[in-house]
Amino acid sequence: MNFWRTLVGKLWVTIICLVAVVLMTLGLFLLPYIDSNFANSGAIKRLFLYTCMIGFSLTTFFALFLFTKITQPMQQVIKAANNIRRGEYGTRLTLVNSDEIGQLATSFNHMAEELEANIRSLNHEKGHLSSVLRSMSDAVITFDIAGRIILTNPHGQALLESWSDIPWEQENEAESSPEVDLPGSVPPPLLPLFNTTLEQGGDQRSNVHVRQGVWSVHMAPLYSENSIRGAVAVLRDVTEEVRLEKMRRDFVANVSHEIRTPLSMMQGYSEALLDGMASSPEESSELIQVIHDESLRMGRLVKDLLDMARMEAGHMDMMKVQVDLGELLDRVYRKFTVRAKEREILLEFSKPDERLLLKAADEDKLEQVLTNLLDNAFRHTLAGKHITIQAGTIVLEGRRYLEVEIQDEGVGIPPEDLPFIFERFYKADKARVRGESGGTGLGLAIVKNIVSSHQGHIFAASKIGEGTMFTLRLPVEKQ
């Protein structure tokens, strides 16, 4: 530091100037007096000169003393303050003076300790908040009053990145605007909720639909001194919950219809019998047969429901033994041959030359799987079309599997429904005519559970108007 810019330097210059002015004033008045009244004026002038030199020396010594006692400690204080300004909160002063500067150093150290403790506490809280945000499975996005994104957690950042490629003007032209197209601003699906939150100042909740997903959004305002400075949004992916709820409603509607139809028929035909509307034993027998068939249909429905409930609860009984899958396929093929002739459908079975043995499998459950798949094929295949059954072995990742393919030439499954056909209560053909073995959307779900219990895999490929092929793979060796 430049000495002349310091407090001591300025004070020393001031004292020198004062002393010089005093000495010059005294010199102007005393020198003529000395020359006229003293014989030895030269000696007195020398004494006066020596006195001036001693005075200047004393002021210099006093300046150095002040520099040691004031300027150097102040420089240490300034240096420590600059260190703290740069973030070195552990800086402390080692001055032991008992004067005002010593008290200043003590107060400075206390202030630095409090500041360091506060900064440490803030960092701890910041780290705790950051850990909480990172561990949240929901997406958290914070906006300022202008709608700019100021904070997100990893799930929120991933969500924004996935939404960044969506052309919102095509999704909803009514909501597109230049403001929402800016990067780092409120995404268009959240904009109405964001505006409502800022206008009303309370928590807002809504479900947002983006493409095939559904998001539950909870947005709350951020306050600063009783004024709203932004909003924070918590988004949860509820696509699966919404889908399951829709499936549940569809299932209730389907089961209600499936039960109501046979009940109505049984009630109507039984009332006809009670009223004596059957004029002959043949008519009575026909009415009774209809009642019997509808009761069987209800029994199948209840059985499917109970089987599905047991599977979901993990209480499915499995009697696993060695099974000859070729013989099982041949038996199922013969069972459906009569039905194929009645429906005028060509059923083909390519019987393999080798034996298809499964070391541990439940034959009854596998027969239920094959029966269900073929039953679906017959219900969706028109007369004159083909249904083929093929079986063989395949090696995947060093393991041997038995592979069964059941292919039909039916109406096919829409691509948007194909990923969900194995879900419980799901129906791809929701407008299907009820009748012939009915259907509640449980059949393929039961098939999926049985195959999974054998550590196997089942998947489907389909084209509208060309047909569907189900592929079943079962491991040969017991896992």
C-alpha positions as CSV (number, residue, x, y, z in Angstrom):
1,M,0.0,0.0,0.0
2,N,1.3,3.5,-0.9
3,F,2.4,5.2,2.4
4,W,1.2,8.6,1.4
5,R,-2.3,7.3,0.9
6,T,-2.5,5.8,4.4
7,L,-4.0,7.5,7.4
8,V,-0.6,7.7,9.1
9,G,1.0,9.2,6.0
10,K,-1.6,11.9,5.7
11,L,-1.3,12.6,9.5
12,W,2.5,12.8,9.2
13,V,2.3,15.2,6.3
14,T,-0.2,17.3,8.2
15,I,2.0,17.5,11.3
16,I,5.1,18.3,9.2
17,C,3.3,21.1,7.5
18,L,2.0,22.4,10.8
19,V,5.5,22.3,12.3
20,A,7.0,23.9,9.2
21,V,4.4,26.7,9.3
22,V,5.1,27.3,13.0
23,L,8.8,27.3,12.5
24,M,8.7,29.6,9.5
25,T,6.4,32.0,11.4
26,L,8.7,32.0,14.4
27,G,11.7,32.5,12.1
28,L,10.2,35.5,10.4
29,F,9.6,37.3,13.7
30,L,12.5,36.0,15.8
31,L,15.4,36.3,13.3
32,P,15.3,40.1,13.1
33,Y,14.9,40.3,16.8
34,I,18.0,38.0,17.4
35,D,20.1,40.0,14.9
36,S,19.3,43.3,16.7
37,N,19.5,42.2,20.4
38,F,22.0,39.4,20.6
39,A,25.7,39.7,20.0
40,N,26.2,36.1,19.1
41,S,23.3,35.7,16.7
42,G,24.9,33.0,14.7
43,A,25.0,30.5,17.6
44,I,21.4,31.2,18.3
45,K,20.5,30.7,14.7
46,R,22.3,27.4,14.7
47,L,20.4,26.4,17.9
48,F,17.2,27.3,16.1
49,L,18.2,25.2,13.1
50,Y,19.0,22.2,15.4
51,T,15.7,22.6,17.1
52,C,13.9,22.4,13.7
53,M,15.8,19.3,12.7
54,I,15.0,17.6,16.0
55,G,11.3,18.6,15.6
56,F,11.2,17.1,12.1
57,S,12.9,13.9,13.4
58,L,10.4,13.6,16.2
59,T,7.5,13.9,13.9
60,T,9.0,11.3,11.6
61,F,9.5,9.0,14.6
62,F,5.9,9.6,15.7
63,A,4.7,8.8,12.1
64,L,6.6,5.5,12.2
65,F,5.1,4.7,15.6
66,L,1.6,5.4,14.3
67,F,2.4,3.3,11.3
68,T,3.3,0.4,13.5
69,K,0.4,0.7,15.9
70,I,-2.4,1.7,13.5
71,T,-1.6,1.2,9.8
72,Q,-0.2,-2.3,10.0
73,P,-3.1,-3.7,12.2
74,M,-5.6,-2.0,9.9
75,Q,-3.9,-3.6,6.9
76,Q,-4.3,-7.0,8.6
77,V,-8.0,-6.2,9.1
78,I,-8.4,-5.2,5.5
79,K,-6.6,-8.3,4.3
80,A,-8.8,-10.6,6.5
81,A,-11.9,-8.9,5.3
82,N,-10.9,-9.4,1.7
83,N,-10.2,-13.1,2.4
84,I,-13.7,-13.5,3.8
85,R,-15.1,-11.6,0.8
86,R,-13.4,-14.3,-1.4
87,G,-15.1,-17.1,0.6
88,E,-12.2,-18.0,3.0
89,Y,-14.5,-17.9,6.1
90,G,-11.8,-19.5,8.3
91,T,-9.7,-16.3,8.3
92,R,-9.0,-15.0,11.8
93,L,-7.0,-12.0,13.2
94,T,-4.2,-12.6,15.7
95,L,-3.9,-9.1,17.1
96,V,-3.6,-8.9,20.9
97,N,-3.8,-5.2,21.3
98,S,-5.9,-3.8,24.2
99,D,-6.8,-0.6,22.4
100,E,-9.7,0.1,20.0
101,I,-8.0,-1.9,17.2
102,G,-7.7,-4.9,19.5
103,Q,-11.4,-4.6,20.2
104,L,-12.1,-4.3,16.5
105,A,-10.0,-7.5,15.9
106,T,-12.0,-9.4,18.6
107,S,-15.3,-8.3,17.1
108,F,-14.1,-9.2,13.7
109,N,-13.2,-12.7,14.8
110,H,-16.6,-13.2,16.5
111,M,-18.3,-11.9,13.3
112,A,-16.2,-14.3,11.2
113,E,-17.1,-17.2,13.5
114,E,-20.8,-16.5,13.3
115,L,-20.6,-16.0,9.5
116,E,-18.7,-19.3,9.1
117,A,-21.3,-21.1,11.3
118,N,-24.2,-19.6,9.3
119,I,-22.6,-20.4,6.0
120,R,-21.9,-24.0,7.2
121,S,-25.5,-24.3,8.3
122,L,-26.8,-22.9,5.0
123,N,-24.6,-25.3,3.1
124,H,-25.8,-28.1,5.2
125,E,-29.4,-27.1,4.6
126,K,-28.7,-26.7,0.9
127,G,-27.2,-30.1,0.8
128,H,-30.1,-31.6,2.7
129,L,-32.6,-30.0,0.4
130,S,-30.6,-31.1,-2.7
131,S,-30.5,-34.7,-1.4
132,V,-34.3,-34.6,-0.8
133,L,-34.9,-33.3,-4.3
134,R,-32.6,-35.8,-5.8
135,S,-34.2,-38.7,-3.9
136,M,-37.8,-37.7,-4.9
137,S,-39.4,-39.9,-7.5
138,D,-41.6,-37.0,-8.6
139,A,-40.4,-34.2,-10.9
140,V,-39.9,-30.8,-9.2
141,I,-39.7,-27.6,-11.3
142,T,-39.4,-24.1,-9.9
143,F,-40.3,-21.0,-11.9
144,D,-39.8,-17.3,-11.2
145,I,-42.5,-14.7,-11.6
146,A,-41.6,-14.3,-15.3
147,G,-42.0,-18.0,-16.0
148,R,-38.3,-18.8,-16.3
149,I,-37.1,-22.2,-14.9
150,I,-34.7,-21.5,-11.9
151,L,-34.5,-25.0,-10.3
152,T,-35.2,-28.6,-11.1
153,N,-34.4,-32.0,-9.6
154,P,-33.0,-34.8,-11.9
155,H,-36.5,-36.2,-12.6
156,G,-37.7,-32.7,-13.5
157,Q,-34.8,-32.1,-15.8
158,A,-35.3,-35.4,-17.5
159,L,-39.0,-34.5,-18.0
160,L,-38.2,-31.1,-19.5
161,E,-35.7,-32.7,-21.9
162,S,-38.3,-35.3,-23.0
163,W,-40.8,-32.5,-23.5
164,S,-38.4,-30.2,-25.4
165,D,-38.7,-32.2,-28.6
166,I,-42.5,-32.0,-28.7
167,P,-44.0,-29.6,-31.3
168,W,-46.5,-27.9,-29.0
169,E,-48.0,-25.9,-31.8
170,Q,-49.1,-29.1,-33.4
171,E,-50.3,-30.6,-30.2
172,N,-52.5,-27.6,-29.3
173,E,-52.5,-24.6,-31.6
174,A,-54.7,-22.7,-29.3
175,E,-52.1,-22.7,-26.5
176,S,-49.0,-21.9,-28.6
177,S,-47.5,-18.5,-28.2
178,P,-44.0,-16.9,-28.6
179,E,-43.5,-16.8,-24.9
180,V,-43.9,-20.5,-24.3
181,D,-41.6,-21.4,-27.2
182,L,-38.6,-19.9,-25.4
183,P,-36.2,-22.4,-23.9
184,G,-36.2,-22.5,-20.1
185,S,-39.7,-21.2,-19.8
186,V,-43.0,-22.8,-18.5
187,P,-43.9,-25.7,-20.7
188,P,-47.2,-25.2,-22.5
189,P,-49.1,-27.9,-20.6
190,L,-48.3,-26.2,-17.3
191,L,-48.9,-22.6,-18.5
192,P,-52.7,-22.4,-17.6
193,L,-52.0,-23.8,-14.1
194,F,-49.0,-21.4,-13.7
195,N,-51.2,-18.4,-14.6
196,T,-53.9,-19.5,-12.3
197,T,-51.4,-20.0,-9.4
198,L,-50.0,-16.5,-9.9
199,E,-53.5,-14.9,-10.2
200,Q,-55.2,-16.7,-7.3
201,G,-52.2,-17.2,-5.0
202,G,-53.2,-20.6,-3.8
203,D,-52.2,-24.2,-4.4
204,Q,-53.6,-25.6,-7.7
205,R,-54.0,-29.3,-8.8
206,S,-54.7,-30.7,-12.2
207,N,-54.0,-33.6,-14.5
208,V,-52.0,-32.8,-17.6
209,H,-52.2,-35.1,-20.7
210,V,-49.0,-35.1,-22.8
211,R,-49.0,-37.6,-25.7
212,Q,-49.8,-41.0,-24.2
213,G,-48.9,-39.9,-20.6
214,V,-50.9,-38.4,-17.8
215,W,-49.2,-36.2,-15.2
216,S,-50.7,-35.2,-11.8
217,V,-49.5,-31.6,-11.2
218,H,-49.5,-29.8,-7.8
219,M,-48.4,-26.2,-8.2
220,A,-47.9,-23.8,-5.2
221,P,-46.8,-20.1,-5.2
222,L,-43.5,-19.0,-3.8
223,Y,-43.7,-15.9,-1.5
224,S,-41.1,-13.2,-0.7
225,E,-42.2,-10.5,1.8
226,N,-45.9,-11.2,1.1
227,S,-45.5,-11.0,-2.6
228,I,-45.4,-13.9,-5.1
229,R,-42.0,-14.3,-6.6
230,G,-42.7,-17.5,-8.5
231,A,-44.2,-21.0,-8.3
232,V,-43.0,-24.6,-7.7
233,A,-44.6,-27.5,-9.5
234,V,-44.5,-31.2,-8.4
235,L,-45.4,-33.6,-11.2
236,R,-46.1,-37.3,-10.8
237,D,-46.6,-39.8,-13.6
238,V,-50.0,-41.3,-13.0
239,T,-50.4,-42.9,-16.5
240,E,-50.4,-46.4,-15.0
241,E,-52.9,-45.4,-12.3
242,V,-55.2,-43.8,-14.9
243,R,-54.9,-46.8,-17.2
244,L,-55.6,-49.2,-14.4
245,E,-58.6,-47.2,-13.3
246,K,-59.9,-47.2,-16.9
247,M,-59.3,-51.0,-17.1
248,R,-61.2,-51.4,-13.8
249,R,-64.2,-49.5,-15.1
250,D,-64.1,-51.4,-18.4
251,F,-63.9,-54.7,-16.5
252,V,-66.8,-53.8,-14.3
253,A,-68.9,-52.9,-17.4
254,N,-67.8,-56.0,-19.2
255,V,-68.5,-58.4,-16.3
256,S,-71.8,-56.7,-15.6
257,H,-72.8,-57.2,-19.2
258,E,-71.5,-60.8,-19.3
259,I,-73.5,-61.6,-16.1
260,R,-76.6,-59.7,-17.0
261,T,-77.0,-61.3,-20.4
262,P,-77.1,-65.0,-19.2
263,L,-79.1,-64.0,-16.2
264,S,-81.7,-62.2,-18.4
265,M,-81.9,-65.3,-20.7
266,M,-82.2,-67.7,-17.7
267,Q,-84.8,-65.5,-16.1
268,G,-86.8,-65.2,-19.4
269,Y,-86.7,-68.9,-20.3
270,S,-87.5,-70.0,-16.7
271,E,-90.5,-67.6,-16.6
272,A,-91.6,-69.1,-19.9
273,L,-91.5,-72.6,-18.4
274,L,-93.3,-71.5,-15.3
275,D,-96.0,-69.8,-17.4
276,G,-96.5,-73.0,-19.5
277,M,-95.5,-71.4,-22.8
278,A,-93.8,-74.7,-23.9
279,S,-96.4,-76.6,-25.8
280,S,-94.5,-79.8,-26.2
281,P,-91.7,-81.7,-24.4
282,E,-89.3,-80.8,-27.2
283,E,-89.8,-77.1,-26.6
284,S,-89.5,-77.6,-22.9
285,S,-86.2,-79.4,-23.4
286,E,-84.9,-76.7,-25.7
287,L,-85.7,-74.0,-23.1
288,I,-84.0,-76.1,-20.4
289,Q,-81.0,-76.6,-22.6
290,V,-80.6,-72.8,-23.1
291,I,-80.8,-72.3,-19.4
292,H,-78.2,-75.0,-18.9
293,D,-75.9,-73.4,-21.5
294,E,-76.2,-70.0,-19.9
295,S,-75.4,-71.4,-16.5
296,L,-72.3,-73.0,-17.9
297,R,-71.3,-69.7,-19.4
298,M,-71.7,-68.0,-16.0
299,G,-69.7,-70.8,-14.4
300,R,-66.8,-70.2,-16.8
301,L,-66.9,-66.5,-16.0
302,V,-66.8,-67.1,-12.3
303,K,-64.0,-69.7,-12.7
304,D,-61.9,-67.2,-14.7
305,L,-62.4,-64.6,-12.0
306,L,-61.4,-67.0,-9.2
307,D,-58.4,-68.3,-11.2
308,M,-57.2,-64.7,-11.8
309,A,-57.7,-63.8,-8.1
310,R,-55.7,-66.8,-7.0
311,M,-52.9,-66.0,-9.5
312,E,-52.7,-62.4,-8.4
313,A,-52.6,-63.5,-4.7
314,G,-49.8,-66.1,-5.5
315,H,-51.8,-69.1,-4.5
316,M,-51.8,-70.9,-7.9
317,D,-51.2,-74.7,-7.4
318,M,-48.7,-76.1,-9.8
319,M,-48.1,-79.9,-10.3
320,K,-44.9,-79.9,-12.3
321,V,-43.9,-83.1,-13.9
322,Q,-42.2,-84.2,-17.1
323,V,-44.5,-83.3,-20.0
324,D,-44.4,-84.3,-23.6
325,L,-45.4,-81.1,-25.3
326,G,-45.9,-82.8,-28.7
327,E,-48.5,-85.2,-27.3
328,L,-50.2,-82.3,-25.6
329,L,-50.4,-80.3,-28.8
330,D,-51.7,-83.3,-30.7
331,R,-54.5,-83.8,-28.1
332,V,-55.5,-80.1,-28.2
333,Y,-55.4,-80.3,-32.0
334,R,-57.8,-83.2,-32.1
335,K,-60.1,-81.4,-29.6
336,F,-60.4,-78.4,-31.9
337,T,-60.7,-80.4,-35.2
338,V,-64.5,-80.9,-34.8
339,R,-64.9,-77.2,-34.1
340,A,-62.8,-76.3,-37.2
341,K,-65.1,-78.5,-39.4
342,E,-68.2,-76.8,-38.0
343,R,-66.7,-73.3,-38.6
344,E,-65.3,-74.4,-42.0
345,I,-61.8,-73.3,-40.9
346,L,-58.7,-75.2,-42.0
347,L,-56.7,-76.1,-38.8
348,E,-53.2,-77.3,-39.5
349,F,-50.7,-78.8,-37.1
350,S,-47.0,-79.2,-38.1
351,K,-46.0,-82.1,-35.8
352,P,-42.2,-82.1,-35.3
353,D,-40.1,-85.2,-35.8
354,E,-38.3,-84.9,-32.4
355,R,-39.9,-85.3,-29.0
356,L,-40.7,-82.1,-27.2
357,L,-40.1,-82.8,-23.6
358,L,-40.4,-80.3,-20.7
359,K,-38.5,-81.5,-17.6
360,A,-40.9,-79.7,-15.2
361,A,-44.3,-78.3,-16.2
362,D,-48.0,-78.5,-15.3
363,E,-49.7,-80.3,-18.1
364,D,-53.2,-79.1,-17.2
365,K,-52.1,-75.5,-17.0
366,L,-50.3,-75.7,-20.4
367,E,-53.4,-77.2,-21.9
368,Q,-55.4,-74.3,-20.5
369,V,-52.9,-71.9,-22.2
370,L,-53.2,-73.7,-25.6
371,T,-56.9,-74.0,-25.4
372,N,-57.3,-70.3,-24.6
373,L,-55.0,-69.2,-27.5
374,L,-56.8,-71.5,-30.0
375,D,-60.2,-70.4,-28.7
376,N,-59.2,-66.7,-29.4
377,A,-58.0,-67.7,-32.9
378,F,-61.3,-69.4,-33.7
379,R,-63.4,-66.5,-32.4
380,H,-61.6,-64.0,-34.6
381,T,-61.1,-66.1,-37.8
382,L,-63.8,-66.2,-40.5
383,A,-64.8,-69.3,-42.4
384,G,-62.4,-70.4,-45.2
385,K,-59.3,-69.1,-43.4
386,H,-56.4,-71.0,-41.9
387,I,-55.1,-71.5,-38.4
388,T,-51.7,-73.2,-38.0
389,I,-49.9,-74.7,-35.1
390,Q,-46.1,-75.1,-35.3
391,A,-43.7,-76.4,-32.6
392,G,-39.9,-76.8,-32.4
393,T,-36.8,-76.1,-30.3
394,I,-34.8,-72.9,-30.2
395,V,-31.6,-72.0,-28.4
396,L,-31.3,-68.5,-26.9
397,E,-28.4,-67.3,-24.8
398,G,-27.2,-70.8,-24.3
399,R,-30.5,-72.2,-23.1
400,R,-32.9,-74.5,-25.0
401,Y,-36.5,-73.6,-25.3
402,L,-39.6,-75.3,-26.8
403,E,-41.3,-72.8,-29.1
404,V,-45.0,-73.0,-30.1
405,E,-46.5,-70.7,-32.7
406,I,-50.3,-70.3,-33.2
407,Q,-51.1,-68.2,-36.2
408,D,-54.5,-67.3,-37.5
409,E,-55.8,-65.3,-40.5
410,G,-58.3,-63.3,-38.4
411,V,-59.1,-59.6,-38.2
412,G,-55.8,-58.8,-36.4
413,I,-55.1,-56.6,-33.4
414,P,-54.6,-52.8,-33.7
415,P,-51.0,-51.7,-33.1
416,E,-52.0,-49.4,-30.2
417,D,-53.7,-52.3,-28.4
418,L,-51.0,-54.9,-29.0
419,P,-48.7,-53.9,-26.0
420,F,-51.7,-54.3,-23.6
421,I,-53.4,-57.5,-24.7
422,F,-51.9,-59.5,-21.8
423,E,-53.0,-57.0,-19.2
424,R,-55.9,-58.2,-17.1
425,F,-59.3,-56.9,-18.0
426,Y,-58.1,-55.5,-21.3
427,K,-60.1,-56.1,-24.5
428,A,-58.7,-55.1,-27.9
429,D,-62.0,-55.8,-29.6
430,K,-64.4,-53.8,-27.4
431,A,-67.3,-54.0,-29.8
432,R,-67.1,-57.8,-30.2
433,V,-70.5,-59.6,-30.2
434,R,-71.1,-61.4,-27.0
435,G,-71.8,-65.0,-27.3
436,E,-69.7,-68.0,-28.0
437,S,-67.6,-68.6,-24.9
438,G,-68.0,-64.8,-24.1
439,G,-64.8,-63.2,-22.9
440,T,-64.1,-60.9,-20.1
441,G,-60.6,-59.8,-20.9
442,L,-59.1,-62.2,-18.4
443,G,-58.1,-65.1,-20.8
444,L,-54.7,-63.7,-22.0
445,A,-53.9,-62.4,-18.5
446,I,-54.3,-65.9,-17.2
447,V,-52.2,-67.2,-20.0
448,K,-49.5,-64.7,-19.2
449,N,-49.5,-65.7,-15.5
450,I,-49.3,-69.4,-16.3
451,V,-46.4,-68.9,-18.8
452,S,-44.5,-66.7,-16.3
453,S,-44.9,-69.4,-13.6
454,H,-43.1,-71.7,-16.0
455,Q,-40.3,-69.1,-16.4
456,G,-41.4,-68.8,-20.1
457,H,-42.2,-66.0,-22.4
458,I,-45.2,-65.2,-24.6
459,F,-45.6,-62.4,-27.1
460,A,-47.8,-61.5,-30.1
461,A,-47.3,-60.1,-33.6
462,S,-50.3,-58.9,-35.6
463,K,-51.3,-57.0,-38.7
464,I,-54.8,-55.6,-39.3
465,G,-56.6,-57.7,-41.8
466,E,-53.9,-60.3,-42.1
467,G,-54.0,-62.1,-38.7
468,T,-52.2,-62.6,-35.4
469,M,-49.4,-65.0,-34.4
470,F,-48.8,-65.9,-30.7
471,T,-45.4,-67.2,-29.9
472,L,-44.9,-69.3,-26.7
473,R,-41.4,-70.2,-25.4
474,L,-40.9,-72.6,-22.5
475,P,-37.5,-73.6,-21.0
476,V,-36.7,-77.2,-21.4
477,E,-34.6,-77.5,-18.2
478,K,-36.0,-76.8,-14.8
479,Q,-34.7,-73.5,-13.4
